[in-house]
Amino acid sequence: MEAETLALAQEIDFSMWGLFARATFTVKLVMVMLILASFWSWSIIIQKTIQYRKARAGNESFDQAFWSGEPLDGLYEQIGPDPDGASEKVFAAGMTEWRRSHREDGGLIPGATARIDRSMDVAIAKEADRLQKGLTVLATVGSSTPFIGLFGTVMGIMNAFIEIAEQQNTNLAVVAPGIAEALLATGLGLLAAIPAVIFYNKLNADSERIIGNHEAFADEFATILSRQLDA
């Protein structure tokens, strides 16, 4: 009897595909959802990593140009009113409002400083939305996929006990496949959740750091314009 049980266990395919193929429809659906969620989160992770790297490089390049001593009007003419870089957009928003605040006689329309600050704040808010777009998906995947996997595990174990009751056999060859299929759902849930949580925390910190740099630049630029207004 023991030899027959061992032979039967050796015939069972315990590979990932074999466990998936033997699972019930509900457990298969859970596994497919978890795999898709994992691919979705990794696509966002790669996209955001590239985006943030480009943003940091663009900010460093513009900072060098801004603090090079070149006249602000000349720098504005070079980048135009609608540039690609984030820091350039903040600068362009401030300069555009600065120019609009001048009357034809060369004087300034009252409230220019407040309007310039608001223009740059709007540009920073738009950039913040662009940087943080997709991070909520990582947060959702990280918080929900373990529970989805646990649901698949519960369903798999329940089906395993039903099969044991139907066959009236508690041999390891009967119990092990159902338990393995059930635990595979939990494993896939953790496989999707762990990278999502780790990279959400990292990318969220990176985005806040980049946005903080934009806000610091806007404050410095506003100070420069304020000195010119006072002069």
C-alpha positions as CSV (number, residue, x, y, z in Angstrom):
1,M,0.0,0.0,0.0
2,E,2.8,2.4,0.9
3,A,4.6,1.5,-2.4
4,E,1.4,2.2,-4.4
5,T,1.0,5.6,-2.6
6,L,4.6,6.5,-3.4
7,A,4.3,5.5,-7.0
8,L,1.1,7.5,-7.3
9,A,2.7,10.6,-5.8
10,Q,5.6,10.3,-8.2
11,E,3.2,10.4,-11.1
12,I,1.7,13.7,-10.1
13,D,3.0,16.8,-11.8
14,F,3.9,19.3,-9.1
15,S,5.3,21.9,-11.5
16,M,3.7,25.4,-11.7
17,W,1.9,24.6,-14.8
18,G,0.8,21.2,-13.5
19,L,-0.7,22.7,-10.3
20,F,-2.4,25.4,-12.4
21,A,-3.9,22.9,-14.8
22,R,-5.4,20.8,-12.0
23,A,-6.9,23.7,-10.1
24,T,-10.6,24.5,-10.3
25,F,-12.0,27.3,-12.4
26,T,-12.2,29.7,-9.4
27,V,-8.7,29.1,-8.3
28,K,-7.4,29.4,-11.9
29,L,-9.3,32.7,-12.2
30,V,-7.6,34.0,-9.0
31,M,-4.2,32.9,-10.3
32,V,-4.7,34.6,-13.6
33,M,-5.7,37.8,-11.9
34,L,-2.7,37.7,-9.7
35,I,-0.3,37.1,-12.6
36,L,-1.9,40.0,-14.6
37,A,-1.6,42.3,-11.5
38,S,2.0,41.3,-11.2
39,F,2.8,42.2,-14.8
40,W,0.8,45.4,-14.5
41,S,2.7,46.5,-11.4
42,W,6.1,45.7,-13.0
43,S,5.2,47.7,-16.1
44,I,4.5,50.7,-13.9
45,I,7.7,50.2,-11.9
46,I,9.8,50.1,-15.0
47,Q,8.0,53.1,-16.6
48,K,8.3,55.2,-13.4
49,T,11.9,54.3,-12.9
50,I,12.8,55.6,-16.4
51,Q,10.5,58.6,-16.0
52,Y,12.1,59.7,-12.7
53,R,15.6,59.2,-14.1
54,K,14.9,61.4,-17.1
55,A,13.2,64.0,-14.8
56,R,16.3,64.2,-12.5
57,A,18.6,64.5,-15.5
58,G,16.5,67.2,-17.0
59,N,16.3,69.1,-13.8
60,E,20.1,69.0,-13.3
61,S,20.6,70.2,-16.9
62,F,18.2,73.1,-16.5
63,D,19.6,74.1,-13.1
64,Q,23.0,74.5,-14.7
65,A,21.6,76.6,-17.5
66,F,19.5,78.7,-15.0
67,W,22.5,79.4,-12.7
68,S,25.0,80.0,-15.5
69,G,24.4,83.7,-15.4
70,E,22.6,83.9,-18.7
71,P,19.8,86.6,-18.7
72,L,16.4,85.1,-17.8
73,D,14.8,86.7,-20.9
74,G,17.4,85.0,-23.1
75,L,16.9,81.6,-21.4
76,Y,13.1,82.0,-21.8
77,E,13.5,82.7,-25.5
78,Q,15.6,79.5,-25.9
79,I,13.1,77.1,-24.1
80,G,9.9,78.8,-25.3
81,P,6.6,79.1,-23.5
82,D,5.8,75.3,-23.6
83,P,9.0,73.3,-22.9
84,D,9.3,69.6,-22.2
85,G,11.2,69.5,-18.9
86,A,9.4,69.9,-15.6
87,S,11.7,72.6,-14.1
88,E,11.5,74.4,-17.5
89,K,7.7,74.3,-17.3
90,V,7.8,75.9,-13.9
91,F,10.3,78.6,-15.1
92,A,8.2,79.2,-18.3
93,A,5.0,79.6,-16.3
94,G,6.6,82.2,-14.1
95,M,8.2,84.1,-17.0
96,T,5.1,84.1,-19.0
97,E,3.1,85.6,-16.2
98,W,6.0,88.0,-15.6
99,R,5.7,89.3,-19.1
100,R,2.0,89.4,-19.1
101,S,2.1,91.5,-15.9
102,H,3.9,94.4,-17.7
103,R,1.8,97.2,-19.1
104,E,2.6,98.9,-22.4
105,D,4.3,101.8,-20.6
106,G,6.7,99.3,-18.9
107,G,5.0,99.4,-15.5
108,L,3.7,96.4,-13.6
109,I,0.1,95.5,-13.1
110,P,-0.6,95.3,-9.3
111,G,-0.6,91.8,-7.8
112,A,2.1,90.5,-10.2
113,T,4.0,88.6,-7.5
114,A,0.9,86.7,-6.4
115,R,0.0,85.8,-10.0
116,I,3.5,84.6,-10.7
117,D,3.5,82.4,-7.6
118,R,0.1,80.9,-8.5
119,S,1.2,80.2,-12.1
120,M,4.3,78.3,-10.9
121,D,2.2,76.4,-8.3
122,V,-0.2,75.3,-11.0
123,A,2.7,74.1,-13.1
124,I,4.1,72.2,-10.1
125,A,0.7,70.6,-9.4
126,K,0.4,69.4,-12.9
127,E,3.9,67.9,-12.8
128,A,3.1,66.2,-9.5
129,D,0.0,64.6,-11.0
130,R,2.1,63.3,-13.9
131,L,4.9,62.0,-11.6
132,Q,2.5,60.2,-9.2
133,K,0.2,58.8,-11.9
134,G,0.1,55.0,-11.6
135,L,1.5,54.8,-8.0
136,T,-2.0,54.2,-6.7
137,V,-2.0,51.0,-8.8
138,L,1.1,49.8,-7.0
139,A,-0.5,50.6,-3.6
140,T,-3.7,48.8,-4.6
141,V,-1.8,45.7,-5.9
142,G,0.4,45.7,-2.8
143,S,-2.6,45.8,-0.4
144,S,-5.1,43.6,-2.2
145,T,-3.2,40.8,-3.9
146,P,-2.3,38.9,-0.6
147,F,-6.0,38.8,0.3
148,I,-6.9,37.7,-3.3
149,G,-4.3,34.9,-3.0
150,L,-5.7,33.9,0.4
151,F,-9.2,33.7,-1.1
152,G,-7.8,31.3,-3.8
153,T,-6.1,29.3,-1.1
154,V,-9.3,29.0,0.9
155,M,-11.2,27.8,-2.2
156,G,-8.4,25.4,-3.1
157,I,-8.3,23.8,0.4
158,M,-12.0,23.6,0.5
159,N,-12.0,21.7,-2.8
160,A,-9.2,19.5,-1.5
161,F,-11.3,18.4,1.5
162,I,-14.3,17.8,-0.7
163,E,-12.2,15.5,-2.9
164,I,-11.0,13.7,0.2
165,A,-14.5,13.2,1.4
166,E,-15.6,12.0,-2.0
167,Q,-12.8,9.5,-2.4
168,Q,-12.8,8.6,1.4
169,N,-9.0,8.5,1.2
170,T,-6.6,10.5,3.3
171,N,-3.4,9.3,1.6
172,L,-0.7,11.9,0.9
173,A,-1.1,11.3,-2.8
174,V,-4.7,12.5,-2.5
175,V,-4.2,15.4,-0.1
176,A,-1.0,16.9,-1.3
177,P,-2.0,18.0,-4.9
178,G,-5.0,20.0,-3.6
179,I,-3.0,21.7,-0.8
180,A,-0.2,22.5,-3.2
181,E,-2.7,24.1,-5.7
182,A,-4.2,26.1,-2.9
183,L,-0.8,27.4,-1.6
184,L,0.2,28.3,-5.1
185,A,-2.5,31.0,-5.0
186,T,-1.0,32.5,-1.8
187,G,2.5,32.4,-3.3
188,L,1.4,34.2,-6.4
189,G,-0.4,36.8,-4.2
190,L,2.8,37.5,-2.3
191,L,4.8,37.5,-5.5
192,A,2.7,40.3,-6.8
193,A,2.4,42.2,-3.5
194,I,6.0,42.3,-2.2
195,P,7.6,44.1,-5.2
196,A,4.6,46.4,-5.5
197,V,4.9,47.6,-1.8
198,I,8.7,48.0,-2.0
199,F,8.7,50.0,-5.2
200,Y,5.6,52.0,-4.2
201,N,7.5,53.3,-1.1
202,K,10.6,54.0,-3.2
203,L,8.9,55.6,-6.1
204,N,6.7,57.7,-3.9
205,A,9.7,59.0,-2.0
206,D,11.5,59.7,-5.3
207,S,8.5,61.6,-6.7
208,E,8.2,63.7,-3.5
209,R,11.9,64.5,-3.7
210,I,11.5,65.7,-7.3
211,I,8.4,67.7,-6.5
212,G,10.3,69.2,-3.5
213,N,13.1,70.3,-5.9
214,H,10.5,72.0,-8.1
215,E,9.0,73.9,-5.2
216,A,12.5,75.0,-4.0
217,F,13.3,76.2,-7.5
218,A,10.0,78.1,-7.7
219,D,10.8,79.8,-4.4
220,E,14.3,80.8,-5.5
221,F,12.9,82.1,-8.9
222,A,10.2,84.0,-7.1
223,T,12.8,85.6,-4.9
224,I,14.8,86.7,-8.0
225,L,11.7,88.2,-9.6
226,S,10.8,89.9,-6.3
227,R,14.2,91.6,-6.2
228,Q,13.7,92.9,-9.7
229,L,10.3,94.2,-8.7
230,D,11.7,96.0,-5.8
231,A,14.5,97.4,-8.0
